Amino acid sequence: MTSRRDFVKSASLLSAALFIKPSLFKYDKSLIGLQLYTVRDAMASDPAGTLARVAQIGYNSVEGATYTGTQKFYGMDATAFKQLVQKNGLIMPSAHYRLGEEQENGTDVQGTILHDWQKAVDDAAAVGIKYMVCAWLAPSERGGLDHYKQLATYLNKAGETCKKSGIQLCYHNHDFEFDKQNDQYPYDVLLNETDKELVKMEMDIYWVNKAGQDAVKLFNEHPGRFPLWHVKDMDNTPQHNFTEVGNGVIDFKNIFKYADKAGLKYFFVEQDQTPGSPFDSITKSIAYIKKNLV
């Protein structure tokens, strides 16, 4: 039987743990991230000026999008890019990578899950990245359910390599993972066939909604599996275009109530296409997020 003394001691230890490292239990609401694909043209021409502008707008966390193929971060090696990120008061806890089945000009693409993954992991660790994300499957990399099972095997192996360097592997969805095959979603195959500790998920909330799925339902069915989110909104038109956060139909206020259930650690604003300057759009999004979501 647990004595009152033991109970008090246990409660004190828990309180101390919460005080020392609250991030173990809840995500840090002071961190508002941006997926740099949103400002990809600016990053390609002027990464230093772009990161400075992103920070000035109010973002303090970014997610990378260019390593695959070049084995550099926006043209820089790991050390130089880390210094640039830190110079602007930013962190980059996450970055996107490719599977690597698809070739370029008949040649395997390096720095992908299937080709020279160890170097990608080493470079990520040097930058301080905590999450490496399989970002997208080309049409040729999708296939049937058996191919998704093979993909799960690839992800588990890559996740083991990440784990050795203290990094978590994740998979980022679009809507094609919810195209049913033999009455089953490929996304369910990935969730069920991957090791839930080695492979987490980065939920792109826009694509989940566009596919007619329910983000909260997925959180409840797979608690703790979604440490990363992409926060982008869908406009109220038949085309379901991308739009600024708060300017569309997705109920982010309700979704954010389930952050703990999901296991959320970091979220990133992403808007693949913008009606004008992407900097105008990300300014509108962060204003809504600060007022309504964090």
N, C-alpha and C positions, 0 to 999 in steps of 0.2 A: 504494500500500500504506500502511496506517495504521501510523505509527511508535509505539513504546512511549510516547514523549513525548506524541504526540497522544492516545493512549488514556488516559493518566493525566490529561491536561488535560480531556478529555471527561468522565471519571469524576468529576473534581473539580467540574466545572460542574454535573453532575447532583446530586451530593451537596449542593452549595450551594443548588440549587433546592429540593431536598427539605427542607433546613433552613429556608429562607426561607418557603416556602409549601407545607406538607405537604398542605393541603386540595386541591391540584391532583391528588393521587394517591390519597388515601384520605379517607373522611368523618371528621368530627370526632366521636369516640365520647363526648365529654363533653356533646354536645348531645342532649337527649331532648325531643322535641316533642309538642305536643298540638294536635289539630285542635279548634278552639273550638266547632264544632258539637256536640261531646260535652256541653258545658256551656252550650248555647244559651239556655236559659231564664234562667239566672243572668246571662249576658252581656247579655241584653235588659233586665233589671231593674237590674243593678248591675255594669257593666263594670269599674269601678275595683276594687271589692271582690273580684270574681271573679278578675281577673288577679293580684291580691295573693295570693289563696288558691292559685291554680294554681302560682305561684312558690314559695309556702311548702311545697307538697307535694313540690316538687323539679324541676318542669319548668322549662327555661330557654329554650325555643323554642316558638312557637305558630304556627298557621296560621289565617288569617282566613276568615270564611264569610259576611259580610253585605253587602259593598259593592254588589253588583248591585241595581239598582233605586233605591237611595237615593243612590248616589254619595257615601256617607259610610261610615266604618268605625265600626260600633256607635253611630251617631248623631253621630260626631265627624268633623271635617275631618281631612285627612292630618296636619297639624302637631300638632294636639291629641292625636290617637291615638298618633302616634309618641312624643310626650312621655310619655304614660301607660305605654306599653310599656316604654320605657327606665327610667322611674321604678321599675318592678318588676324590673329586672335581666333583662328578657326581650329576645329578638329575634323579629321576625316575617319570616322569609325568604320566606314563601309565602302566597298567598291565593287563594281560590276565586272564580270568576266564571261567568256563564252565557253561552250562545250568543246568545240574543236573538231567535230565530225565534218563539218563543211570546210572545204578547202578553198584557198584563194589562188587562182591561176594554176591549179593542179598541185599546189603545195600545201602541206599541213601548216596550220597557223599555230605558232608557238605562244607560250604563256596562256594556254587554255587548259581546261580540265584534263584533256586527253594528251596534251603535248607540252612537255617542260613545265608541268604544274608545280614542281618543287621550287623552281626559280620564282614563279609567280607568288608562291607562299612566302618565300624568303624576302622578296621585295615588299610584300604587304606587311610583313612583320616589321621591316625596317621603317616603314612609314607610320606604323602604329595602328594599322587597320585591325579591327576586331571581328569583322564579318566580311567574308568573301562570297559574292552572290553570283550564281549562274543566272545570267540576265535574260536570255532569250534563246529560243530554238528556231533556227531557220526552218522553212518548210521541209527541206530534205532531212532534217534532224528529228522530225516528229514521228511519223509512221504509226503503226498499230500499237495495241496494248502490250504486245510482247516487246516491242522496241522501248516503250516506256519502262518496262520492267528492267530491261538492259540499262537504260538510263539510270534507274535507281541504283543498280550495282555500281555504275561509274561514280555516282554521287556519294555513295557510302565510302568507296575507296578514297575519293578526293577529300571527304570529310575527315577520314582518319589522318591523312597527311596534314590537313589544317590543324587538327586537334593537337598534334605533336608540337606545333608552334603557338599554341594558345589561341587559335583562331577558330571561329565557328563558320561552317559552310551553310549557305542558305540557297533557296531556289525562289526566283521571282516569276510570278505568273503573268500571263496575258489572258485572253478569253478562249484561245484555242484549246487549252487544257480542259475546258468544260464542254467540248464537242463529244457527245456520247458515242461510244463504240461498244457494241454488244451489251447495251444497257449499262455501261459503266463509264465514268469519267476518267480520263487519263490523270487528272489531278488527284483523284482518290488513289490511283495506283501509286503515284509518287509519295503521297502521304503514308500509305500503308506498307509499301515495299522498302522504304528507306528507314534507317535507324533514326528514331526520333531525337536521339541525343547528338548524332553525327550530322544530321541534316535538318535544319530548321527552315522556315518559310519567310520570305519577304512578301507580304500581301500587298498587291497593287489593288487598292480598293476600287478605283475606277473600273478596271477590267473585270473584277469580280461582279460589280453591278451590271456592267454591260452584258455579261454572260448570263444575267438573270439569276445570279446566286446571292446568298445572304451572308455577309461578312460575319455578323454576330453568330449565326448558326455554326459557321466553321470554327469560330473561337470556342464555342461551347462544346463542339464535338472533339476538338483537338486543343485543349487548354495548354498554354505555355509554348505552343509550337510556332508562334508568329512574333518574334522579337523585333522585326522590322516591318514598317508600313510605308507604302507610297501613298501620299495624300494628294489626290487631284480630283477635281470635280467634273461632272457631266452636265452639259447644258440641256435645257428643256426643249429640244428640237427633235425631229424624227431622225436626224443624223447622229444624235448623242455625241456631239463634239466635246473635246477637252475645253475646260474653262477654269477660271480662277476659283480657288477654294472659297466657298460661301456664295458663289455666283450661280450655282447649279442645283441639282435635285438630290444629291447624296446627303443623307442625314448624319453628318459628321458628329454633331453633338451627341447623338445616341451612340454611335460607334465608339467614341472616345470613352464612354462610360465603361466599356469592356476592355480597356487597356490592360488591366491587371490579369484578367482572364486570358487574354491573348498572349501575355508574356512580353508586352511591348517594352523595348529598350530605347529605340530610336525611330523617329519618323522623318520622312523627307518629302517636301513639296516637289512635285514634278508636273510639268505641263509640256507635253511633247510638241504641241503647236500653239502659238499665241497669235491673237489678231493683230498685234502691233509689236512693239519692243517687248522681249521677254522680261526685261527689267521692270517695265510697268506692270506686267502681270504678276511677277513674284512679289512686288510691293503690295499689290492688292491682296494677294493670298496671305502674306504674313500679317497684314493689318487685321484681317478677319480672324486668323488663328489666335493672335494675341488677345483679341477682344472676347472671343467666344469659346476657345477650345483648351487653352492652357492657363 
